């Protein structure tokens, strides 16, 4: 080969390599949450489209939720790489002694200090990448003075077709306007799981409905867009069967008078009032355990197992009372309200809490199944795919999921 031909060939290889890198750097990443979609629903309830997406990409045997396996804590863990004790949303509802207020889902829109971690859409915006959220817990909260470039305040009644249509519209925008990171959120499977239980025909139908929408999204990505897209499907937790007749009325438990009590359904959270000392806490823990009859177990917060990573934040109650399926806590007013499914239990004890993780697209290997992993590791994977720096203050590690990347 002459030097001239060699030089032209080398230039062509460099040009093609640069073009590939440029293409990868502009490839959108779509993150979809299917709330309450248990790790085994794909086969159990015949989700053919999701199964096909998994077979063409990467699938985890299950994904381990963080404790407690509740919606808001785990959604924020997925997009911050932090355990709930670090990002601050330690439950769906909890008390903050500094803010002197009780958190309710969605409250960070009014008070951003509820969030102690930074979601990935904010990191994207800080790194000059547009982001778009068609719902995700707290995605309409202004963090560090920023919001996603495109977002909608949460409205559960928004038709799923509208959500799919808008996500495709975002992806069709000119490159200078197009978001690089897009989220979507679908809650139907979780709602039906609570009402009817994970083994019910109603949940099976809800899985079918959501599966059709995800199949439509993937088909439209493949046929309507002139570019590749990376698609990641996750859920926040699974679902366990519970029994309405086995609800525990926490209001009749003795020894809670000196505490502010927040009922988290699977955890009862007791915050010591002024004047309640350490010995009072020990006495209350002992009293509650004597009343348990095998239905629950009480812990002082420093007694919780270290593997739960549920310590070191003032928002975590002084006493955690942990129950297990088929039991759950209730007050007297809601004792007879029918509930057939629940989540929030210890994911290390109850595999039914396991979630899904599926990744499909040019960034990911194909036909790969990986073992269970903790959901703290999703954030560094997303950041790597987007090409943005991974913060040093997170709990997740990029090394865990790096092997699934091409």
N, C-alpha and C positions, 0 to 999 in steps of 0.2 A: 504494500500500500504506500503511495506517495505521501510525502509530508502534507501536501495541500489537501488530499482526500482525508487523511487522518485528522487534520485540523478542522475541516468542515464537519466531519462526523462527531468530533468532540464537542464542537459548538452546538450541534443539533441535540446531543445527549443532554448538555447543560441546559439548553432552552426547554427541552421537554420536561426535565426535572424541575426547573423553575415553574413551568406552567402547572405541573402536578401539585407542587407545593402551594401555588397561588389558589388552585382549585380547592385543595383541602382547607386552606385558611378561610375560604369564603363559604364552605359547606355549612348550611344551617343544622342546628341540633334541636330536635323536638323532644321534650320530656313530657310524658303523659302519665298522670296518676289515676289509677282505678281504685278508688277508696274501698277498703274492705274486701278486696279480691284475694281470697286465700290462695296460698301457693299451689294447692291441688285442684283448684276449680277448673283449670284448663282441660284436664282429662275428665274430672268428675262431672262437670257440667257441659262438656263438649264444645269448647270455644275453638272452633276450627281455624278461624282467621288468625287469632293470637298464636295458636299452635304453629301455623305455617310461618308466621313472622319469626317465631323462636327457632324453628328448624333451619331457617335461612340465616340465622345470626347466632347469638349467644344467649343461653338461658341458665339461670341458677336453679339448682334443685329446690332451694327456698332462700329467701332473704330474711335475716334476723332483724326484727324491729328493735328499737331501743325501748328501755323501760321508762315509763309505762307504755304499753302498746296501744296508745291512744292517737287520735287523728292529728291534732295540731302539733304535739311534740314530735311525732315522727315525720310529718311533712317538713317541718323546719330542720330536723336533723338531715333529711335527704338533700336539702339545698344549702346547708351550712357546713356539713361534715363534723358537726359537734353533737355530743350527747345532750339531752334535754337539760341536764344540770349545768351545762356550759352556755347553751344559747338562750336559756332563761324561761322557755315555755315548758315548765316542768309537769304540766297536766293540761287538760282542756279547761280546767278551772282551778284556781289556786289563789292564795293570799300573798301579797308582797308587803312586808312590814315597813319597808322604806317608803313606798308609794302610798301605803295605808289604803290599799284598794284590792278588790277581788278581780282577777282576770276572767273575762269571758271571751269566747272565741270571736276573733275579729277586732278586738279592742285596741290593737296597736295602731290602727288608723288614726285614732284620737290621741294616743300616747305612744310614740315610737320607743320610749324607754322600756316597754314591755319586752322588746326584742333585744337580747344581749349578744346576738350573733348577726353576721351580715349575709343575707341570701345571695345566691350566685347571680341573680339578675342585676343586683347592685354592683357586684364585681365586674360583670360584663360591661355595664354602663361606664364604670370608672376606667375601663380599658378600651373605651371608644367602640364598643360593640353594642349595637341596638338589641334590646330584649323586648319580648312581648309575652304577656301572661293572660290567657283566657281562663282565669281563676287558678289560684293556688292559695292556701292559707296565708294570710297577711301580705299578699302581693300588692295590695293597694295602700300599704303603709309606707310613708316617706322615711327612708333610712339614710342617714348621712346627707339629708337634703335631696335625695334622689328617689325617683320612681322609675319603673320600666318605661321605655319609649312608648309602648302601647299596652294598655291594660283596661280591664273592666272591673268595677266594684262587684263583689260577689252577689249573684242572684241565682239561687238554687233552681228557680223555675225556668231559667233560660233554656230553650230547646237545644238538645244535643246537636241537631243538624246545624243550628246557627253557629255553634262553637266550631264544628268541623269546617264549615264554609269560611268562617273568618280566619282560621289558622291557614287555610289554603290561600286565601286572599293576601294575607301577610307575606306568605312565601312567594307570591307572584309579584310583589312590589319590585321596582327597580333596585338594583344592588345597593345604591347609596341610601335607600330608604328601608330596605329589607332587614328584618331582625335576624341576627345570627342565632339567638336563643329564644325558643318558644316553649311555653308550658300550656298544658290543658288539664282539666280536672273533671272527673265524672263520679258522682256519688251514689248512683242507683243501686249498685250491688250491695253497698254498705247499708243503705236504708232498708232494703228488702231482707238483708241478713238479720238486722235487729228485729224487724217485725215478725219474720216467719222462721228464722233459724237457717243455718248453713246447708241443711240437707233437704230443704223444702223445694217444691216445684216452682214457687215464686222466685226463689233465688236462681234456679236454673234458667227461668225465662229472662231474668234481669241480666244474667251472664250472656245469654244469647243476644239480647238487644245491644249491650255494650260491645260485644264481639263484632257485631255487624258494623257499628260505627267505626271501630278501630280498623276493620277490614276496608271500609270505604276510604278512611284517611290514607292508608297505605297504598291503595290502588290509585288514588288521585295524586299522591306524591309521585308514584311511578309513571303515570300517564299524562298528567297535566303540567308538570314542571320540567324545565329544560336543564335541571341540575340534580345532583345527588343530595340526599338528606339523610342525616343520622337520626334514628328514631330509638328512644329508650322508653320502655314501658315499666312502670313500677306500681306497687301498692304500699300503703302505709302499715298495714297489719292484716291479719286474717280474721277469723270469727269462730267462736265456740258456742255450742248449744247450751242454753240456760233454761231454767224453769221458773216461771212467774211465781209459782207456789213456794219457791225457796228464796224469795227475796228476804233480806235481813233488815228489819226496821232498826236503824241505828239510834233512833231517838229514845229507845227503851234501854240502851246500854248504860250501865252505871259507871260513873267516874269521868264523864266527859264535861262536867259542869265548868271546870276551870279552863276550858279550851274553846277557841273558835273552830268550828267544825265545817269542813268543806266535803261534801259527798261527791266522790269521783266514780261512783258506781262499782268499780272494781277495787278502788282504794278509798278508805276513809282517812282524811287528813286532819290532824288535830294540831292547832297552833296554840301554844301556851299563852294565856293571858298574863297581864302584868301581875307579879307576885307569885306566880307558879314557878317553883324551883326544880332543880334536877331530881331531887328525891320524889317530888310530886309526879314527875314524868315517869320515873321508875315504878312507882306505885300504880299509876294508871295503866302502864303497859302490863304489869302483872295481873291487875284486876280484869282487864280486857281479855287476856289469854285464859283466865279462869272461866270467863263467861262464854268462851268460843264454842265449845262442844264440837270441835273439828271443822267449824265452818269458816274460820278466819284465823289470822295470826297477827299480833301486834308487835311492832318494833319501834324502839327509839331510833331516830334517823341515823345515828352513828352505828347502829347494829345491823343495818341492811347489808346483804352480801356485796362485797367489793365489785363483783363482776357486773352488777347492775349499774355501776357508775352513777349512783343517785345520791351524791353527797356534795358538800361544799358550796351550796347555794342557800341563801336565807329564805328563798321561796319554798324550799322543801320543808314540809311540816315537821314539828318536833316529834310527832308520833305518826307512823304510817300503819294503818290496819289493812292488811292484805287478804283478800278473799280469793276463791278459786271456783271454777265452774263446777256445778250448775248454780252456784250462789252469786249474789250481787247485793250491794247495799241500796237501800231506798229510805225515804222518809215515809211517814204514815200516809201522807196525802197521795203518794204515787204507788203505794204498795200493791194495788190491784191492777195497775196499768200493765197490759200484756207485753211481755218482752220474751222473745224466743232465741235471740242471739246476742252475744256481747263480746267485746274485746277490751283490752287494757290489762289483762292478766300478765304474769311473769312469763316472758317469751322463752326463758330457759327451762321452765317447768312444763309449759303447755305448747306443743308444736303446732296446735291449731292457730296460734298467733302468727305463724309464718306468712310472709308476703311474697310477691313475685318480683323478679328482675329479668328483663329481656332487653337485649341491645341488638339493633339491626342497622346496617348501613356500611358505607365505604370505610369507616374507621375501625370496624369490628371484624373479627374472624367469623367464619361460617361453620355451622353444624357443630357447635361446641357447647357442652354442658359442664358447668362448674359446680363445685360444692357450695354449701351454705356459707354466707359471709354476713357480717354486720352492716347495717345500712349507713353507718358513718362513712363508709368508703366510697359511696356513690358520688359525693361532691368532688373529691379530687379527680375521679375519672372524668366527670363532666368538664371540669376546668382544663384538664389535659386535652380533651377533644376540642375545646374552644380555643386552646392556645393561650390561656390567661394564667398568670402566676398563681400558684397554690399558697394560700396564707400559712404562716408558721404556727398560728394559734389554734389549729383545728385538731380533732381527734382522729379523723380518717387518714389513711396512708395510701398514696398512689400505688405503692408496690403490690397491694392486694389485688387490684383489678387490672393493672397494667398488662398482664399476660393475655387478656382478651382483645387487646388492640392489635391491629395488623402491623 
